């Protein structure tokens, strides 16, 4: 096959793999919005809400990190 075609497909595959970051960003935004809403309703529970929010964001960002690692591997290793 033509080498430029293979390189183009690598970049396309990496771009599609990196789309996983979009979902994680939307998820983190939703988590933060609901946490702010919860703190505004019950300020006395802010420490519990914040702790739960941070855990939710960490798990959501883990998928984004995996998507970026796959994209980088597709570009430089494949």
Secondary structure as UniProt FT lines:
FT   HELIX           3..18
FT   HELIX           20..41
FT   HELIX           43..45
FT   HELIX           46..76
//
